Amino acid sequence: MSIYKLNYRPYAGNVTPLWMRIVVLARYGLAEAWSSKFTIGLLVFSLLPPIVFLLIIYLTNNPLARALIGAGGSKALAIDASFFAIILQVQCWLALALASWVAPRLITFDLADNVLPILLSHPVTRFGYVLGKFVALMSVLSLVTWIPALLLFVYEGYTSPVPWFASNLQIGIGLLAGAMIWITFLSILGLALSSWVKWRVVATGIIFAAVFVPAGVGAIVSGVLRTKWGLLLNLPVMMSLLWRRILGAPDVIRQDFNLPTNSIIVMLVLGCLLFVAMLNARIRAREVVKG
């Protein structure tokens, strides 16, 4: 049959649902993340502290271990909101190292190989593309943040010799909420900064710098001007305060440098909006080359 006699018709079959397209992107993003042995090594290293915390909980709730440690040691190993605040802080900062390695693998390779025009020519929107990468990164970070923290919370409730769950429910909710706030912020930050750099190693360094360089500037501003508001640039301090307040643990910072919770939330929201704007400006179906 001659070419001019062929009639082309649009595809009339079943169309994959929108949410399934996002799942496909997330699945391939996870495959890319786990294709590196270094990713697996980072995950294993990040799960070592929960094993130590698990041993501490066991020793604290074991009658024989408590007898051997003595009354002073039992008080030092108290399992309370402050103890779980330490767990959350350790795991969330380990998640930063994991995100700085995984996030560039999810997006910089697409930019370096100019794959975005091909991907976005399919029935995938820019929002769907970013959401798929976001889900993949959130899934990886969940493995080292709220999942082990909640497992330790459940284990403490199971091994505690006294009723513990009902009186400490705020701790469990705080662990989930605090970890989700952090990994959401970290995922948006990682994807946004990675989208502007085509070299993975450079992107990893920039993610670390975006967290710790403003923290240093904020500490200098607070020290020179003798004001607490410079700490709004200090992400480690802000998150430490927020995590402890969500869990109901006492603050460990000086009272005159104590930041209001509302100001911390506003700064996190502004940061997320800035990173979303960076993603919106970078994730395009075409690339303009100036020659």
Rosetta blueprint (number, residue, H / E / L):
1 M L
2 S L
3 I H
4 Y H
5 K H
6 L L
7 N L
8 Y L
9 R L
10 P L
11 Y L
12 A L
13 G L
14 N L
15 V L
16 T L
17 P L
18 L H
19 W H
20 M H
21 R H
22 I H
23 V H
24 V H
25 L H
26 A H
27 R H
28 Y H
29 G H
30 L H
31 A H
32 E H
33 A H
34 W H
35 S L
36 S L
37 K H
38 F H
39 T H
40 I H
41 G H
42 L H
43 L H
44 V H
45 F H
46 S H
47 L L
48 L H
49 P H
50 P H
51 I H
52 V H
53 F H
54 L H
55 L H
56 I H
57 I H
58 Y H
59 L H
60 T H
61 N H
62 N L
63 P H
64 L H
65 A H
66 R H
67 A H
68 L H
69 I H
70 G L
71 A H
72 G H
73 G H
74 S H
75 K H
76 A H
77 L L
78 A L
79 I L
80 D L
81 A H
82 S H
83 F H
84 F H
85 A H
86 I H
87 I H
88 L H
89 Q H
90 V H
91 Q H
92 C H
93 W H
94 L H
95 A H
96 L H
97 A H
98 L H
99 A H
100 S H
101 W H
102 V H
103 A H
104 P H
105 R H
106 L H
107 I H
108 T H
109 F H
110 D H
111 L H
112 A H
113 D L
114 N L
115 V L
116 L H
117 P H
118 I H
119 L H
120 L H
121 S L
122 H L
123 P L
124 V L
125 T L
126 R H
127 F H
128 G H
129 Y H
130 V H
131 L H
132 G H
133 K H
134 F H
135 V H
136 A H
137 L H
138 M H
139 S H
140 V H
141 L H
142 S H
143 L L
144 V L
145 T L
146 W H
147 I H
148 P H
149 A H
150 L H
151 L H
152 L H
153 F H
154 V H
155 Y H
156 E H
157 G H
158 Y H
159 T H
160 S L
161 P L
162 V L
163 P L
164 W L
165 F L
166 A H
167 S H
168 N H
169 L H
170 Q H
171 I H
172 G H
173 I H
174 G H
175 L H
176 L H
177 A H
178 G H
179 A H
180 M H
181 I H
182 W H
183 I H
184 T H
185 F H
186 L H
187 S H
188 I H
189 L H
190 G H
191 L H
192 A H
193 L H
194 S H
195 S H
196 W L
197 V L
198 K L
199 W L
200 R H
201 V H
202 V H
203 A H
204 T H
205 G H
206 I H
207 I H
208 F H
209 A H
210 A H
211 V H
212 F H
213 V H
214 P H
215 A H
216 G H
217 V H
218 G H
219 A H
220 I H
221 V H
222 S H
223 G H
224 V H
225 L H
226 R L
227 T L
228 K L
229 W H
230 G H
231 L H
232 L H
233 L H
234 N L
235 L H
236 P H
237 V H
238 M H
239 M H
240 S H
241 L H
242 L H
243 W H
244 R H
245 R H
246 I H
247 L H
248 G L
249 A L
250 P L
251 D L
252 V L
253 I L
254 R L
255 Q H
256 D H
257 F H
258 N L
259 L L
260 P L
261 T H
262 N H
263 S H
264 I H
265 I H
266 V H
267 M H
268 L H
269 V H
270 L H
271 G H
272 C H
273 L H
274 L H
275 F H
276 V H
277 A H
278 M H
279 L H
280 N H
281 A H
282 R H
283 I L
284 R L
285 A L
286 R L
287 E L
288 V L
289 V L
290 K L
291 G L
